[in-house]
Amino acid sequence: MGLNTQPHQVCIISGSLLAQEMVTDAPLSHLLKLIEQCITSMDHTDPAIANLWPICQSVYVYEEVLLYQDQEVVPLSLCSPILRHLHAVHQETSAMEQRQKTSTKQERNA
């Protein structure tokens, strides 16, 4: 998929992967097209972007990727892999902290 999912490494998503997945996400794709066409007065009742309306005023496009307040918008198709990666990183960090606590206790008792 292009998503680096190694727990000990940084999660990297390329702009091209974001753009590719953005096109397959119907509401985001529709919003992307509206913004690219410079439509500034979006219809509040447009069912294709109804659930995105709260963020519409703060969204813009840069290199075919939607950004919300200078942060990349992640399509739903990438949310699960990203969350799995973050969970794995968190578990690895927690395990390291636990090993350190155990090691510190053993040193104190020695």
C-alpha positions in Angstrom: 0.0 0.0 0.0 3.0 2.3 0.3 2.5 2.8 4.1 5.6 2.0 6.2 4.2 -0.1 9.0 7.3 -1.2 10.8 6.6 -0.5 14.5 10.1 0.9 15.3 10.1 3.3 12.3 8.3 6.5 11.5 5.0 6.1 9.7 5.4 7.6 6.2 2.6 8.2 3.8 3.6 9.8 0.5 1.7 12.6 -1.0 1.0 10.5 -4.1 -0.6 7.8 -1.9 -2.7 10.4 -0.2 -3.8 11.8 -3.5 -4.5 8.4 -4.9 -6.6 7.4 -1.9 -8.3 10.8 -1.9 -9.7 10.2 -5.4 -11.3 6.9 -4.3 -13.0 8.5 -1.3 -16.3 9.8 -2.7 -16.9 12.7 -0.3 -13.3 13.8 -0.2 -13.0 13.5 -4.0 -16.1 15.6 -4.5 -14.8 18.3 -2.1 -11.4 18.2 -3.8 -13.0 18.9 -7.2 -15.1 21.7 -5.8 -12.0 23.4 -4.3 -10.0 22.8 -7.5 -12.8 24.5 -9.5 -12.6 27.5 -7.2 -16.2 27.1 -6.0 -16.2 29.3 -2.9 -19.9 29.1 -2.1 -20.5 25.4 -1.4 -24.1 24.3 -0.9 -24.7 23.3 2.7 -27.3 20.8 1.6 -25.0 19.0 -0.9 -25.4 15.4 0.3 -21.9 14.4 -1.1 -20.1 16.7 1.4 -22.8 17.2 4.1 -20.7 15.5 6.8 -17.6 17.5 5.8 -19.3 20.9 6.0 -17.8 21.8 9.4 -14.3 21.8 7.9 -15.1 23.1 4.4 -14.1 26.7 5.2 -10.7 25.7 6.4 -9.8 23.2 3.7 -7.5 23.8 0.7 -5.7 21.8 -1.9 -1.9 21.5 -2.2 -0.4 19.1 -4.8 -3.7 17.2 -5.1 -4.0 16.6 -1.4 -6.6 18.2 0.8 -5.3 20.0 3.8 -7.2 21.2 6.9 -5.6 23.9 8.9 -2.2 22.9 7.3 -2.6 19.2 8.2 -3.2 16.5 5.6 -6.7 15.0 5.5 -6.4 11.3 5.7 -8.9 9.3 3.7 -10.8 6.6 5.6 -9.0 3.9 3.6 -5.8 4.8 5.3 -7.1 5.3 8.8 -7.0 1.6 9.9 -3.4 1.1 8.7 -2.3 4.3 10.4 -4.0 3.4 13.7 -2.6 -0.1 13.6 0.9 1.4 13.2 0.4 3.9 16.0 -0.9 1.2 18.3 2.1 -1.0 17.5 4.5 1.8 18.3 2.7 2.6 21.5 2.9 -1.1 22.6 6.6 -1.2 21.8 7.2 1.9 23.8 5.2 0.6 26.7 7.1 -2.7 26.7 10.4 -0.8 26.7 9.3 1.4 29.7 8.2 -1.7 31.6 11.5 -3.4 31.0 13.3 -0.3 32.2 11.2 -0.2 35.4 11.8 -3.9 36.0 15.6 -3.4 35.5 15.6 -0.4 37.8 13.8 -2.4 40.6 16.2 -5.3 40.2 19.2 -2.9 40.5 17.8 -1.4 43.6 17.3 -4.8 45.2 20.8 -6.0 44.4 
